[in-house]
């Protein structure tokens, strides 16, 4: 297994355009997370999935953002009508949730760097 | 989400031990203490986690205070590759990881 992979690594788009990012988690991992990170800040939580179910969305995830994980495997994050403030690194992570009596580590991808011009 | 407090930055020398502190006075009984680090231009990387007892792995050691209100990440022999931002995070139950600002560690050759 090569870990969590994200595509593309870099994306430059014009303001107002739509963009879609893909995340392929580690194959047996049931949890998938999306984060956003701007320069000099720690990653900010956006949303997460348990298999195909989206269980939590941050208030940061405006109506222009949508995430899916259709078959409980890969996930996509779409941003519609991009704005300059959307410029950031978008990180995906996955982990195997085993229940409350134990805890496991999350594995992060390299991220997709979005620049809106 | 329970909050952690870390120094903004620390500096150490190569081949010396590094002790990175973290305060978490509002920790609950079910919160695990996680440490992740982020090297420049990379995604965060898991370092170690623990609940009550001290933990060791190939990367580091985690020393947890008896009252669990603080912890220390110990890098036994720092290398230049350990220069990164280190995040101390509390995670309870099914909650997501909530990152703070972390500690930027600089290693001097």
Interface residues (C-beta under 8 A of the other chain):
Chain A: X4 X33 X35 X41 X42 X43 X44 X45 X48 X56 X91 X93 X97 X100 X103 X105 X106 X107 X108 X109 X110 X111
Chain B: X30 X32 X34 X36 X42 X43 X44 X45 X46 X49 X51 X85 X87 X91 X93 X94 X96 X97 X98 X99 X100 X101 X102
